[in-house]
Amino acid sequence: MKHEKIQPRVKLEPELEEIAGSWPTAKRFEMARKFARWAQQLKISARIMSADARGGRHHQRRLRYLGLRKASLN
């Protein structure tokens, strides 16, 4: 019988393969959660930096009008 070279079921980008190529399953799940958190933080910080670079005003949310009767309940 002739043995053919088995193709890996999952192919990662080369940079990611360098980093995570030897990680076991549990570590991949753990790092995926960490990278997702980091990606979210990077997106938010990039939006803030972009707004600052444009010189945009910092918008504050306006509070909804609250009648005196409801306000007195607080």
PyMOL Python script that loads the backbone (N, CA, C, O; Angstrom):
from pymol import cmd

cmd.read_pdbstr("""\
ATOM      1  N   MET A   1       0.824  -1.188   0.000  1.00  0.00           N
ATOM      2  CA  MET A   1       0.000   0.000   0.000  1.00  0.00           C
ATOM      3  C   MET A   1       0.869   1.253   0.000  1.00  0.00           C
ATOM      4  O   MET A   1       1.937   1.310   0.610  1.00  0.00           O
ATOM      5  N   LYS A   2       0.376   2.218  -0.689  1.00  0.00           N
ATOM      6  CA  LYS A   2       1.108   3.472  -0.788  1.00  0.00           C
ATOM      7  C   LYS A   2       0.503   4.472   0.196  1.00  0.00           C
ATOM      8  O   LYS A   2      -0.707   4.699   0.179  1.00  0.00           O
ATOM      9  N   HIS A   3       1.331   5.070   1.051  1.00  0.00           N
ATOM     10  CA  HIS A   3       0.854   6.046   2.019  1.00  0.00           C
ATOM     11  C   HIS A   3       0.942   7.441   1.427  1.00  0.00           C
ATOM     12  O   HIS A   3       2.009   7.893   1.013  1.00  0.00           O
ATOM     13  N   GLU A   4      -0.199   8.113   1.396  1.00  0.00           N
ATOM     14  CA  GLU A   4      -0.220   9.486   0.904  1.00  0.00           C
ATOM     15  C   GLU A   4      -0.030  10.443   2.071  1.00  0.00           C
ATOM     16  O   GLU A   4      -0.388  10.139   3.208  1.00  0.00           O
ATOM     17  N   LYS A   5       0.532  11.591   1.773  1.00  0.00           N
ATOM     18  CA  LYS A   5       0.717  12.607   2.805  1.00  0.00           C
ATOM     19  C   LYS A   5      -0.658  13.140   3.213  1.00  0.00           C
ATOM     20  O   LYS A   5      -1.447  13.568   2.370  1.00  0.00           O
ATOM     21  N   ILE A   6      -0.924  13.106   4.493  1.00  0.00           N
ATOM     22  CA  ILE A   6      -2.232  13.540   5.001  1.00  0.00           C
ATOM     23  C   ILE A   6      -2.227  15.055   5.159  1.00  0.00           C
ATOM     24  O   ILE A   6      -1.346  15.623   5.805  1.00  0.00           O
ATOM     25  N   GLN A   7      -3.219  15.696   4.561  1.00  0.00           N
ATOM     26  CA  GLN A   7      -3.375  17.146   4.677  1.00  0.00           C
ATOM     27  C   GLN A   7      -3.975  17.474   6.047  1.00  0.00           C
ATOM     28  O   GLN A   7      -4.886  16.779   6.497  1.00  0.00           O
ATOM     29  N   PRO A   8      -3.484  18.514   6.714  1.00  0.00           N
ATOM     30  CA  PRO A   8      -4.102  18.891   7.994  1.00  0.00           C
ATOM     31  C   PRO A   8      -5.542  19.373   7.771  1.00  0.00           C
ATOM     32  O   PRO A   8      -5.840  20.000   6.755  1.00  0.00           O
ATOM     33  N   ARG A   9      -6.420  19.080   8.715  1.00  0.00           N
ATOM     34  CA  ARG A   9      -7.828  19.472   8.580  1.00  0.00           C
ATOM     35  C   ARG A   9      -8.011  20.961   8.738  1.00  0.00           C
ATOM     36  O   ARG A   9      -8.957  21.534   8.196  1.00  0.00           O
ATOM     37  N   VAL A  10      -7.113  21.600   9.478  1.00  0.00           N
ATOM     38  CA  VAL A  10      -7.215  23.030   9.740  1.00  0.00           C
ATOM     39  C   VAL A  10      -5.932  23.696   9.269  1.00  0.00           C
ATOM     40  O   VAL A  10      -4.830  23.251   9.589  1.00  0.00           O
ATOM     41  N   LYS A  11      -6.091  24.763   8.509  1.00  0.00           N
ATOM     42  CA  LYS A  11      -4.917  25.498   8.049  1.00  0.00           C
ATOM     43  C   LYS A  11      -5.020  26.916   8.600  1.00  0.00           C
ATOM     44  O   LYS A  11      -5.996  27.623   8.351  1.00  0.00           O
ATOM     45  N   LEU A  12      -4.002  27.316   9.347  1.00  0.00           N
ATOM     46  CA  LEU A  12      -3.963  28.648   9.935  1.00  0.00           C
ATOM     47  C   LEU A  12      -3.124  29.566   9.057  1.00  0.00           C
ATOM     48  O   LEU A  12      -2.329  29.112   8.234  1.00  0.00           O
ATOM     49  N   GLU A  13      -3.315  30.850   9.249  1.00  0.00           N
ATOM     50  CA  GLU A  13      -2.459  31.810   8.564  1.00  0.00           C
ATOM     51  C   GLU A  13      -1.030  31.585   9.050  1.00  0.00           C
ATOM     52  O   GLU A  13      -0.828  31.185  10.196  1.00  0.00           O
ATOM     53  N   PRO A  14      -0.041  31.833   8.199  1.00  0.00           N
ATOM     54  CA  PRO A  14       1.347  31.525   8.578  1.00  0.00           C
ATOM     55  C   PRO A  14       1.796  32.172   9.887  1.00  0.00           C
ATOM     56  O   PRO A  14       2.449  31.521  10.701  1.00  0.00           O
ATOM     57  N   GLU A  15       1.456  33.439  10.100  1.00  0.00           N
ATOM     58  CA  GLU A  15       1.855  34.102  11.347  1.00  0.00           C
ATOM     59  C   GLU A  15       1.238  33.423  12.560  1.00  0.00           C
ATOM     60  O   GLU A  15       1.903  33.214  13.575  1.00  0.00           O
ATOM     61  N   LEU A  16      -0.046  33.080  12.445  1.00  0.00           N
ATOM     62  CA  LEU A  16      -0.736  32.424  13.547  1.00  0.00           C
ATOM     63  C   LEU A  16      -0.216  31.008  13.742  1.00  0.00           C
ATOM     64  O   LEU A  16      -0.133  30.526  14.871  1.00  0.00           O
ATOM     65  N   GLU A  17       0.130  30.349  12.666  1.00  0.00           N
ATOM     66  CA  GLU A  17       0.686  28.997  12.758  1.00  0.00           C
ATOM     67  C   GLU A  17       1.998  29.009  13.534  1.00  0.00           C
ATOM     68  O   GLU A  17       2.268  28.084  14.301  1.00  0.00           O
ATOM     69  N   GLU A  18       2.812  30.037  13.347  1.00  0.00           N
ATOM     70  CA  GLU A  18       4.062  30.159  14.109  1.00  0.00           C
ATOM     71  C   GLU A  18       3.791  30.266  15.599  1.00  0.00           C
ATOM     72  O   GLU A  18       4.493  29.673  16.418  1.00  0.00           O
ATOM     73  N   ILE A  19       2.748  31.041  15.939  1.00  0.00           N
ATOM     74  CA  ILE A  19       2.438  31.274  17.347  1.00  0.00           C
ATOM     75  C   ILE A  19       1.744  30.063  17.964  1.00  0.00           C
ATOM     76  O   ILE A  19       2.147  29.592  19.028  1.00  0.00           O
ATOM     77  N   ALA A  20       0.702  29.558  17.301  1.00  0.00           N
ATOM     78  CA  ALA A  20      -0.180  28.572  17.919  1.00  0.00           C
ATOM     79  C   ALA A  20      -0.048  27.166  17.358  1.00  0.00           C
ATOM     80  O   ALA A  20      -0.844  26.293  17.703  1.00  0.00           O
ATOM     81  N   GLY A  21       0.924  26.930  16.513  1.00  0.00           N
ATOM     82  CA  GLY A  21       1.039  25.633  15.856  1.00  0.00           C
ATOM     83  C   GLY A  21       1.151  24.453  16.804  1.00  0.00           C
ATOM     84  O   GLY A  21       0.644  23.373  16.499  1.00  0.00           O
ATOM     85  N   SER A  22       1.793  24.630  17.930  1.00  0.00           N
ATOM     86  CA  SER A  22       2.015  23.500  18.843  1.00  0.00           C
ATOM     87  C   SER A  22       1.081  23.511  20.055  1.00  0.00           C
ATOM     88  O   SER A  22       1.228  22.681  20.953  1.00  0.00           O
ATOM     89  N   TRP A  23       0.127  24.437  20.091  1.00  0.00           N
ATOM     90  CA  TRP A  23      -0.770  24.519  21.248  1.00  0.00           C
ATOM     91  C   TRP A  23      -1.792  23.395  21.230  1.00  0.00           C
ATOM     92  O   TRP A  23      -2.314  23.048  20.171  1.00  0.00           O
ATOM     93  N   PRO A  24      -2.086  22.817  22.406  1.00  0.00           N
ATOM     94  CA  PRO A  24      -3.158  21.821  22.491  1.00  0.00           C
ATOM     95  C   PRO A  24      -4.529  22.499  22.426  1.00  0.00           C
ATOM     96  O   PRO A  24      -4.622  23.726  22.451  1.00  0.00           O
ATOM     97  N   THR A  25      -5.563  21.713  22.345  1.00  0.00           N
ATOM     98  CA  THR A  25      -6.923  22.210  22.175  1.00  0.00           C
ATOM     99  C   THR A  25      -7.340  23.188  23.263  1.00  0.00           C
ATOM    100  O   THR A  25      -7.862  24.258  22.953  1.00  0.00           O
ATOM    101  N   ALA A  26      -7.125  22.849  24.526  1.00  0.00           N
ATOM    102  CA  ALA A  26      -7.567  23.703  25.635  1.00  0.00           C
ATOM    103  C   ALA A  26      -6.903  25.074  25.570  1.00  0.00           C
ATOM    104  O   ALA A  26      -7.554  26.094  25.793  1.00  0.00           O
ATOM    105  N   LYS A  27      -5.617  25.095  25.265  1.00  0.00           N
ATOM    106  CA  LYS A  27      -4.914  26.374  25.193  1.00  0.00           C
ATOM    107  C   LYS A  27      -5.425  27.199  24.014  1.00  0.00           C
ATOM    108  O   LYS A  27      -5.494  28.424  24.107  1.00  0.00           O
ATOM    109  N   ARG A  28      -5.783  26.552  22.914  1.00  0.00           N
ATOM    110  CA  ARG A  28      -6.332  27.282  21.763  1.00  0.00           C
ATOM    111  C   ARG A  28      -7.656  27.950  22.126  1.00  0.00           C
ATOM    112  O   ARG A  28      -7.897  29.096  21.745  1.00  0.00           O
ATOM    113  N   PHE A  29      -8.515  27.242  22.859  1.00  0.00           N
ATOM    114  CA  PHE A  29      -9.778  27.845  23.302  1.00  0.00           C
ATOM    115  C   PHE A  29      -9.515  29.030  24.230  1.00  0.00           C
ATOM    116  O   PHE A  29     -10.124  30.090  24.088  1.00  0.00           O
ATOM    117  N   GLU A  30      -8.608  28.838  25.173  1.00  0.00           N
ATOM    118  CA  GLU A  30      -8.276  29.899  26.124  1.00  0.00           C
ATOM    119  C   GLU A  30      -7.746  31.138  25.405  1.00  0.00           C
ATOM    120  O   GLU A  30      -8.168  32.258  25.693  1.00  0.00           O
ATOM    121  N   MET A  31      -6.830  30.934  24.481  1.00  0.00           N
ATOM    122  CA  MET A  31      -6.243  32.056  23.762  1.00  0.00           C
ATOM    123  C   MET A  31      -7.245  32.697  22.795  1.00  0.00           C
ATOM    124  O   MET A  31      -7.188  33.905  22.564  1.00  0.00           O
ATOM    125  N   ALA A  32      -8.145  31.917  22.238  1.00  0.00           N
ATOM    126  CA  ALA A  32      -9.171  32.475  21.348  1.00  0.00           C
ATOM    127  C   ALA A  32     -10.042  33.461  22.116  1.00  0.00           C
ATOM    128  O   ALA A  32     -10.376  34.529  21.604  1.00  0.00           O
ATOM    129  N   ARG A  33     -10.413  33.098  23.359  1.00  0.00           N
ATOM    130  CA  ARG A  33     -11.202  34.026  24.186  1.00  0.00           C
ATOM    131  C   ARG A  33     -10.401  35.292  24.492  1.00  0.00           C
ATOM    132  O   ARG A  33     -10.936  36.399  24.441  1.00  0.00           O
ATOM    133  N   LYS A  34      -9.131  35.123  24.805  1.00  0.00           N
ATOM    134  CA  LYS A  34      -8.286  36.269  25.128  1.00  0.00           C
ATOM    135  C   LYS A  34      -8.117  37.182  23.903  1.00  0.00           C
ATOM    136  O   LYS A  34      -8.231  38.403  24.015  1.00  0.00           O
ATOM    137  N   PHE A  35      -7.845  36.585  22.739  1.00  0.00           N
ATOM    138  CA  PHE A  35      -7.675  37.376  21.526  1.00  0.00           C
ATOM    139  C   PHE A  35      -8.965  38.100  21.148  1.00  0.00           C
ATOM    140  O   PHE A  35      -8.913  39.221  20.640  1.00  0.00           O
ATOM    141  N   ALA A  36     -10.121  37.477  21.386  1.00  0.00           N
ATOM    142  CA  ALA A  36     -11.407  38.132  21.093  1.00  0.00           C
ATOM    143  C   ALA A  36     -11.580  39.362  21.981  1.00  0.00           C
ATOM    144  O   ALA A  36     -12.020  40.408  21.503  1.00  0.00           O
ATOM    145  N   ARG A  37     -11.242  39.254  23.267  1.00  0.00           N
ATOM    146  CA  ARG A  37     -11.314  40.405  24.170  1.00  0.00           C
ATOM    147  C   ARG A  37     -10.369  41.502  23.704  1.00  0.00           C
ATOM    148  O   ARG A  37     -10.732  42.678  23.674  1.00  0.00           O
ATOM    149  N   TRP A  38      -9.156  41.108  23.343  1.00  0.00           N
ATOM    150  CA  TRP A  38      -8.170  42.086  22.891  1.00  0.00           C
ATOM    151  C   TRP A  38      -8.632  42.774  21.609  1.00  0.00           C
ATOM    152  O   TRP A  38      -8.456  43.982  21.451  1.00  0.00           O
ATOM    153  N   ALA A  39      -9.216  42.011  20.705  1.00  0.00           N
ATOM    154  CA  ALA A  39      -9.702  42.591  19.444  1.00  0.00           C
ATOM    155  C   ALA A  39     -10.767  43.639  19.718  1.00  0.00           C
ATOM    156  O   ALA A  39     -10.774  44.701  19.094  1.00  0.00           O
ATOM    157  N   GLN A  40     -11.677  43.342  20.657  1.00  0.00           N
ATOM    158  CA  GLN A  40     -12.722  44.304  21.011  1.00  0.00           C
ATOM    159  C   GLN A  40     -12.115  45.575  21.600  1.00  0.00           C
ATOM    160  O   GLN A  40     -12.527  46.683  21.257  1.00  0.00           O
ATOM    161  N   GLN A  41     -11.145  45.412  22.478  1.00  0.00           N
ATOM    162  CA  GLN A  41     -10.490  46.576  23.080  1.00  0.00           C
ATOM    163  C   GLN A  41      -9.764  47.404  22.025  1.00  0.00           C
ATOM    164  O   GLN A  41      -9.783  48.634  22.083  1.00  0.00           O
ATOM    165  N   LEU A  42      -9.125  46.742  21.061  1.00  0.00           N
ATOM    166  CA  LEU A  42      -8.426  47.457  19.998  1.00  0.00           C
ATOM    167  C   LEU A  42      -9.398  48.236  19.112  1.00  0.00           C
ATOM    168  O   LEU A  42      -9.108  49.365  18.715  1.00  0.00           O
ATOM    169  N   LYS A  43     -10.555  47.634  18.802  1.00  0.00           N
ATOM    170  CA  LYS A  43     -11.564  48.324  17.988  1.00  0.00           C
ATOM    171  C   LYS A  43     -12.051  49.586  18.686  1.00  0.00           C
ATOM    172  O   LYS A  43     -12.139  50.649  18.072  1.00  0.00           O
ATOM    173  N   ILE A  44     -12.368  49.461  19.971  1.00  0.00           N
ATOM    174  CA  ILE A  44     -12.882  50.606  20.724  1.00  0.00           C
ATOM    175  C   ILE A  44     -11.827  51.696  20.833  1.00  0.00           C
ATOM    176  O   ILE A  44     -12.125  52.873  20.626  1.00  0.00           O
ATOM    177  N   SER A  45     -10.593  51.313  21.157  1.00  0.00           N
ATOM    178  CA  SER A  45      -9.542  52.325  21.291  1.00  0.00           C
ATOM    179  C   SER A  45      -9.255  52.996  19.946  1.00  0.00           C
ATOM    180  O   SER A  45      -8.948  54.188  19.906  1.00  0.00           O
ATOM    181  N   ALA A  46      -9.353  52.245  18.849  1.00  0.00           N
ATOM    182  CA  ALA A  46      -9.131  52.831  17.520  1.00  0.00           C
ATOM    183  C   ALA A  46     -10.222  53.842  17.183  1.00  0.00           C
ATOM    184  O   ALA A  46      -9.939  54.891  16.604  1.00  0.00           O
ATOM    185  N   ARG A  47     -11.468  53.534  17.543  1.00  0.00           N
ATOM    186  CA  ARG A  47     -12.564  54.491  17.308  1.00  0.00           C
ATOM    187  C   ARG A  47     -12.336  55.773  18.099  1.00  0.00           C
ATOM    188  O   ARG A  47     -12.538  56.870  17.579  1.00  0.00           O
ATOM    189  N   ILE A  48     -11.919  55.641  19.340  1.00  0.00           N
ATOM    190  CA  ILE A  48     -11.676  56.814  20.178  1.00  0.00           C
ATOM    191  C   ILE A  48     -10.523  57.633  19.613  1.00  0.00           C
ATOM    192  O   ILE A  48     -10.611  58.858  19.529  1.00  0.00           O
ATOM    193  N   MET A  49      -9.439  56.959  19.225  1.00  0.00           N
ATOM    194  CA  MET A  49      -8.290  57.666  18.663  1.00  0.00           C
ATOM    195  C   MET A  49      -8.659  58.361  17.352  1.00  0.00           C
ATOM    196  O   MET A  49      -8.198  59.470  17.082  1.00  0.00           O
ATOM    197  N   SER A  50      -9.487  57.709  16.544  1.00  0.00           N
ATOM    198  CA  SER A  50      -9.918  58.287  15.275  1.00  0.00           C
ATOM    199  C   SER A  50     -10.761  59.538  15.514  1.00  0.00           C
ATOM    200  O   SER A  50     -10.584  60.547  14.832  1.00  0.00           O
ATOM    201  N   ALA A  51     -11.672  59.475  16.478  1.00  0.00           N
ATOM    202  CA  ALA A  51     -12.509  60.636  16.807  1.00  0.00           C
ATOM    203  C   ALA A  51     -11.648  61.775  17.339  1.00  0.00           C
ATOM    204  O   ALA A  51     -11.886  62.936  17.007  1.00  0.00           O
ATOM    205  N   ASP A  52     -10.655  61.454  18.157  1.00  0.00           N
ATOM    206  CA  ASP A  52      -9.757  62.482  18.687  1.00  0.00           C
ATOM    207  C   ASP A  52      -8.953  63.140  17.570  1.00  0.00           C
ATOM    208  O   ASP A  52      -8.723  64.349  17.590  1.00  0.00           O
ATOM    209  N   ALA A  53      -8.527  62.332  16.591  1.00  0.00           N
ATOM    210  CA  ALA A  53      -7.729  62.862  15.486  1.00  0.00           C
ATOM    211  C   ALA A  53      -8.560  63.800  14.606  1.00  0.00           C
ATOM    212  O   ALA A  53      -8.034  64.771  14.062  1.00  0.00           O
ATOM    213  N   ARG A  54      -9.859  63.510  14.467  1.00  0.00           N
ATOM    214  CA  ARG A  54     -10.745  64.365  13.675  1.00  0.00           C
ATOM    215  C   ARG A  54     -11.088  65.641  14.415  1.00  0.00           C
ATOM    216  O   ARG A  54     -11.611  66.585  13.823  1.00  0.00           O
ATOM    217  N   GLY A  55     -10.799  65.673  15.699  1.00  0.00           N
ATOM    218  CA  GLY A  55     -11.124  66.850  16.497  1.00  0.00           C
ATOM    219  C   GLY A  55     -12.596  66.903  16.854  1.00  0.00           C
ATOM    220  O   GLY A  55     -13.137  67.969  17.149  1.00  0.00           O
ATOM    221  N   GLY A  56     -13.229  65.765  16.827  1.00  0.00           N
ATOM    222  CA  GLY A  56     -14.649  65.703  17.150  1.00  0.00           C
ATOM    223  C   GLY A  56     -14.903  65.994  18.608  1.00  0.00           C
ATOM    224  O   GLY A  56     -14.078  65.713  19.478  1.00  0.00           O
ATOM    225  N   ARG A  57     -16.071  66.566  18.854  1.00  0.00           N
ATOM    226  CA  ARG A  57     -16.442  66.840  20.243  1.00  0.00           C
ATOM    227  C   ARG A  57     -16.791  65.538  20.935  1.00  0.00           C
ATOM    228  O   ARG A  57     -17.230  64.574  20.308  1.00  0.00           O
ATOM    229  N   HIS A  58     -16.590  65.531  22.212  1.00  0.00           N
ATOM    230  CA  HIS A  58     -16.995  64.384  23.010  1.00  0.00           C
ATOM    231  C   HIS A  58     -18.468  64.556  23.330  1.00  0.00           C
ATOM    232  O   HIS A  58     -18.864  65.467  24.057  1.00  0.00           O
ATOM    233  N   HIS A  59     -19.258  63.675  22.780  1.00  0.00           N
ATOM    234  CA  HIS A  59     -20.699  63.784  22.977  1.00  0.00           C
ATOM    235  C   HIS A  59     -21.104  63.111  24.275  1.00  0.00           C
ATOM    236  O   HIS A  59     -20.735  61.968  24.544  1.00  0.00           O
ATOM    237  N   GLN A  60     -21.858  63.828  25.062  1.00  0.00           N
ATOM    238  CA  GLN A  60     -22.414  63.237  26.263  1.00  0.00           C
ATOM    239  C   GLN A  60     -23.877  62.951  25.994  1.00  0.00           C
ATOM    240  O   GLN A  60     -24.556  63.712  25.305  1.00  0.00           O
ATOM    241  N   ARG A  61     -24.347  61.867  26.533  1.00  0.00           N
ATOM    242  CA  ARG A  61     -25.751  61.548  26.367  1.00  0.00           C
ATOM    243  C   ARG A  61     -26.592  62.539  27.144  1.00  0.00           C
ATOM    244  O   ARG A  61     -26.279  62.889  28.282  1.00  0.00           O
ATOM    245  N   ARG A  62     -27.645  62.977  26.522  1.00  0.00           N
ATOM    246  CA  ARG A  62     -28.569  63.852  27.238  1.00  0.00           C
ATOM    247  C   ARG A  62     -29.477  63.004  28.106  1.00  0.00           C
ATOM    248  O   ARG A  62     -29.922  61.926  27.712  1.00  0.00           O
ATOM    249  N   LEU A  63     -29.732  63.508  29.272  1.00  0.00           N
ATOM    250  CA  LEU A  63     -30.635  62.793  30.160  1.00  0.00           C
ATOM    251  C   LEU A  63     -32.065  63.054  29.719  1.00  0.00           C
ATOM    252  O   LEU A  63     -32.415  64.158  29.301  1.00  0.00           O
ATOM    253  N   ARG A  64     -32.866  62.036  29.820  1.00  0.00           N
ATOM    254  CA  ARG A  64     -34.266  62.172  29.475  1.00  0.00           C
ATOM    255  C   ARG A  64     -34.952  63.085  30.469  1.00  0.00           C
ATOM    256  O   ARG A  64     -34.619  63.078  31.654  1.00  0.00           O
ATOM    257  N   TYR A  65     -35.919  63.880  29.993  1.00  0.00           N
ATOM    258  CA  TYR A  65     -36.674  64.736  30.902  1.00  0.00           C
ATOM    259  C   TYR A  65     -37.463  63.846  31.842  1.00  0.00           C
ATOM    260  O   TYR A  65     -38.082  62.865  31.431  1.00  0.00           O
ATOM    261  N   LEU A  66     -37.427  64.206  33.094  1.00  0.00           N
ATOM    262  CA  LEU A  66     -38.139  63.436  34.099  1.00  0.00           C
ATOM    263  C   LEU A  66     -39.032  64.409  34.845  1.00  0.00           C
ATOM    264  O   LEU A  66     -38.560  65.398  35.405  1.00  0.00           O
ATOM    265  N   GLY A  67     -40.302  64.124  34.849  1.00  0.00           N
ATOM    266  CA  GLY A  67     -41.260  64.993  35.537  1.00  0.00           C
ATOM    267  C   GLY A  67     -40.956  65.097  37.026  1.00  0.00           C
ATOM    268  O   GLY A  67     -40.337  64.211  37.615  1.00  0.00           O
ATOM    269  N   LEU A  68     -41.405  66.203  37.623  1.00  0.00           N
ATOM    270  CA  LEU A  68     -41.129  66.422  39.034  1.00  0.00           C
ATOM    271  C   LEU A  68     -41.699  65.318  39.913  1.00  0.00           C
ATOM    272  O   LEU A  68     -41.088  64.913  40.902  1.00  0.00           O
ATOM    273  N   ARG A  69     -42.869  64.845  39.539  1.00  0.00           N
ATOM    274  CA  ARG A  69     -43.499  63.810  40.361  1.00  0.00           C
ATOM    275  C   ARG A  69     -42.654  62.534  40.375  1.00  0.00           C
ATOM    276  O   ARG A  69     -42.434  61.944  41.433  1.00  0.00           O
ATOM    277  N   LYS A  70     -42.187  62.115  39.208  1.00  0.00           N
ATOM    278  CA  LYS A  70     -41.330  60.909  39.149  1.00  0.00           C
ATOM    279  C   LYS A  70     -39.996  61.174  39.811  1.00  0.00           C
ATOM    280  O   LYS A  70     -39.471  60.302  40.504  1.00  0.00           O
ATOM    281  N   ALA A  71     -39.438  62.349  39.616  1.00  0.00           N
ATOM    282  CA  ALA A  71     -38.143  62.683  40.211  1.00  0.00           C
ATOM    283  C   ALA A  71     -38.226  62.641  41.719  1.00  0.00           C
ATOM    284  O   ALA A  71     -37.270  62.246  42.386  1.00  0.00           O
ATOM    285  N   SER A  72     -39.358  63.042  42.260  1.00  0.00           N
ATOM    286  CA  SER A  72     -39.501  63.058  43.717  1.00  0.00           C
ATOM    287  C   SER A  72     -39.531  61.637  44.288  1.00  0.00           C
ATOM    288  O   SER A  72     -39.267  61.438  45.474  1.00  0.00           O
ATOM    289  N   LEU A  73     -39.850  60.656  43.450  1.00  0.00           N
ATOM    290  CA  LEU A  73     -39.877  59.264  43.909  1.00  0.00           C
ATOM    291  C   LEU A  73     -38.455  58.704  44.115  1.00  0.00           C
ATOM    292  O   LEU A  73     -38.261  57.698  44.799  1.00  0.00           O
ATOM    293  N   ASN A  74     -37.493  59.369  43.518  1.00  0.00           N
ATOM    294  CA  ASN A  74     -36.103  58.887  43.671  1.00  0.00           C
ATOM    295  C   ASN A  74     -35.602  59.166  45.022  1.00  0.00           C
ATOM    296  O   ASN A  74     -34.459  58.835  45.337  1.00  0.00           O
TER     297      ASN A  74
END
""", "prot")
cmd.dss("prot")
cmd.show_as("cartoon", "prot")
cmd.util.cbc("prot")
cmd.orient("prot")
